[in-house]
């Protein structure tokens, strides 16, 4: 199966964002550095989620075409049922993409609040963004991805005790106290849902990967007397046995979400260091490089 690459013009700018996020929190404010990491995370996740939606439709289309070739077309009712399932998945992906962008917007506004001499100018914006994040969380928690076994286990865990220490201003202290659990739960939701998307993508790719493995690896090997390009055959066999790139990328994005959740807790306590953000961006750098080379 050939997966079409989503158009993401920001990829060329990603190294600059990642470098800024990894800079010393003594050079950047801790909120600026965190916002840079959050922005890079949101952009990487957005590209991966676009790819996941494309894989969903490509996989179901390929199965429909294969069924048509082998047995004839499915019934109109079955065709419409598949359309409904694909639309539902795409809608869920759209909601998660929207939340990832809002999360980056919130971190940027929080940085503005932390460094402004007029913090009252950002209160309404932060409250509105946090409210939208919470509303999207409620929608996403009621949909199929959140109800998968793995995701449900992640969401059942408590986000832990979150403490705010040494905030730079009274307005910032108030904002962090108000939103600390909301943001932690959003990041927990992303850990859960990215894992569920990863499993869905792996299942969607399995049909085409099994067919390709049979045609490119098993059949040439089992055909006695036929010439065999041994180096090419070994490469095809390895590629067919290792996890597909989109699955590995979603694994890395899930790890980045988990690291960002940990970094959020440390941001609140004024214990955030460059290593905490490097743990986030270290997961994102190969994702961006791989997507840029598709």
Secondary structure, DSSP 8 states (H G I E B T S, - for coil): --------GGGGGHHHHHHHHTS-TTTS-HHHHHHHHHHHHHHHHHHHHHHHHHHHHHHHHHHHHHHHHHH----HHHHHHHHHHHHHHHHHHHHHHHHHHHHHHHHHHHHHHHH-S-GGGTHHHHHHHHHHHHHHHHHHHTSGGGGSHHHHHHHHS--------S-SSHHHHHHHHHHHHHHHHHHHHHHHHHHHHHHHHHHHHHHHHHHHHIIIIIHHHHSTT----HHHHHHHHHHHHS--HHHHHHHHHHHHHHHHHHHHHHHHTT---HHHHHHHHHHHHHHHHHHHT-
